[in-house]
Amino acid sequence: MPTLEEKALVVVNATPIISLSLTGHLHLLRDLYEEVSIPPAVRAEVLAGGATGVGVLELQQAPWIRTTPLEDPRRADLLVDLDRGEAEVLALAQERSARLVILDERLARRHALRLGLTLTGTVGVFLRAKKGGLIEQVRPLIEKVQQGGIRLSSALIAEALLLAGET
């Protein structure tokens, strides 16, 4: 049976960390969720950006994002069509009975749903932050993410702006 700590666990992939860092809002993860964790492959992926990489400094200055190794790394090996970070996110979420998985990549999201995991993405974090009064608008943050080279579908943007009341 999962502990209270495990039930509160949120596991995050690299793209949301980078996207939130692009907007200067990585702190939203800390403000919205009890416990934020990443697997080692996600940490390595973000830090591979080097000294000038988006998210590197932000991750290094976020001790509240805990790097948590997998108990059974072979679990991630089974997800052969995902990159290592995505596979480890899903494996860690399963191992620790995570409350939520935050990832943006379409194939990884399909796997998460198939595995019965609750998920959201960067835009979902923005929407929750607005609902909680932590940010005033979603639109400028979406625009910053796009300007940083992260692709978001026009359907996702339209739905998010509708939900945020910013149409």
Secondary structure, 3 states (H helix, E strand, C coil): CCCHHHHCEEEECHHHHHHHHHCCCCHHHHHHCCEEEECHHHHHHHHCCCCCCCCHHHHHCCCCEEECCCCCCHHHHCCCCCCHHHHHHHHHHHHCCCCEEECCCHHHHHHHHHCCCCEECHHHHHHHHHHCCCCCCCHHHHHHHHHCCCCCCHHHHHHHHHHCCCC
